[in-house]
Amino acid sequence: MDVLQQPRNDGPARMEALAKLPIFYALEGRRVVVAGATDGAMWKAELLAACGARVDIYAEACDEAFEAFLGRTPDHPAASIALNRRRWTPADLDGAALAIGDCEDGAEARAFVAAARAAGVPVNVVDKPEFCEFQFGSIVNRSPVIVAISTDGAAPILAQTIRRKIETLLPKSLKVWAALAQSLRDAVNRRLEPGPRRRVFWERFADRVFSTMDTPEEGVGGVLLADAERLAGAPAIGRVTLVGAGPGDAELLTLKAVRALQAADVILFDDLVSADVLELARREAKRMLVGKRGGRESCRQDDINAMMVKLAKAGKRVVRLKSGDPMVFGRAGEEIAHLDRENIPVDVVPGITAASAMASRLGLSLTHRDHAQSLRLVTGHSRHGGLPDDVDWAGVADRRSTTVFYMGGRTAGLIAEKLVGEGLPPETPVVIMSDVSRPTERNWRGTLATIPEGITAIGYDNPVLIAVGEALAARQLSAGSNDTSSIDRSRPLAACAG
């Protein structure tokens, strides 16, 4: 089988529905019509001139502020602003790139829009979104880097708030760095063919930009081009990064995990990885589902290993995206060993494992100096579906420890029998959770004796965690509650194995 032709290949991410298409429109040297001499029209005219447009304003009269605006010379060398002291006519719109009207009433707005459409000119009416074919968003200006924010007219103040937050994130020096990138682009393109090497160069460039608040040092352009030369002669070997996707909530991803997803060429993801996590990946990255779920059709581990090697040897940067933490019940050891044998560079980005997410969701500490001095994470099933044969059940049945069983939904009753048989009291507190941190999260609290009831209530079609130990009752006891058998559906949340 050719591992690159998996039937579960989802391809690049699909774009969800957009209220408007965000585009950046070249206006340098092009004629734009503005009807009106209000404050709104003045702001639009200034913005258009900043883009190098030749702005023709039509208005019978204007105030002192507008006159002062007309007296300023635009910063853009190609821009001009001219006032025509009369009302606009349909003929004025012929040949315009854009038409912006600040209209007093609906009748004038309808006439202006009709004239613009008849002339084939995209039209905007200030503060009247129902007449607009395009809209102006809030802008963060680090030109040639430009960030535009739109709420489709629903909440302009929200857009302005978002703009202020982005302003604090982007250094002022970004403008100079972006101009440097613009000046280097042709030279870099001559040295590096489209593909992984060129992307590596620009990613290194971006890392350099955001590692400092300073403008580029003198001579840095030559250093960067020398780096491009070295990349051009380097072998096209890719790498694999094992990334922990956490329990499901995308906000629990580490920053390093997000960076890896945004740099990936191919993402091999588990069945339990949430759509919200995948949404953070580079949109052009190829996504391939390689999930393994008990009782369902699954990819074989050998196929996954071969796929990673083949993709990396083709020069791809591969992210092996695993639910939870890749080093906890994620077969990371097998994959790392296989990649090492093939001399494929590999690194690991840890994630939040399901047990940690469960504890945070419930507000329970898994260790407690009065109840549990150790924590065990134990797999709840073997590759054959039953309990693992090599678990030290006598050691697991320790009253001074908290034990969390992963993937133990179908063996929950057997787990309870083993622990009670090894001396753990039947009244030992138990928490069962499924789909930790996802909207479908459910949890149940009870005891070892009532585990069969709990797993019946929770079900085992979704990923299940079973936590056992006295520390789980500490918060209930401190609050004076004696209710130890309940199911809580009121807190929406999702668990994943490891």
Secondary structure, DSSP 8 states (H G I E B T S, - for coil): --TTS-TTEEES------SS-------TT-EEEEE--SHHHHHHHHHHHHTT-EEEEE-S---HHHHHHHTS--SSTT-EEEEE-S---GGGGTT-SEEEE--SSHHHHHHHHHHHHHTT--EEETT-GGG-SS---EEEEETTEEEEE--TTS-HHHHHHHHHHHHHHS-TTHHHHHHHHHHHHHHHHHHS-TTHHHHHHHHHHHHHHTT-SS---TTHHHHHHHHHHHHHHS----EEEEEE-BSS-GGGS-HHHHHHHHH-SEEEE-TT--HHHHTTS-TTSEEEE----TTS----HHHHHHHHHHHHHTT-EEEEEESB-TTSSS-HHHHHHHHHHTT--EEEE----HHHHHHHHHT--S-BTTTBSEEEEEES--TTSS--TT--HHHH--TTEEEEEES-STTHHHHHHHHHHTT--TT-EEEEEESTTSTT-EEEEEEGGGHHHHHHHH-SSS-EEEEESGGGGHHHHHTT-----EEE-SS-------
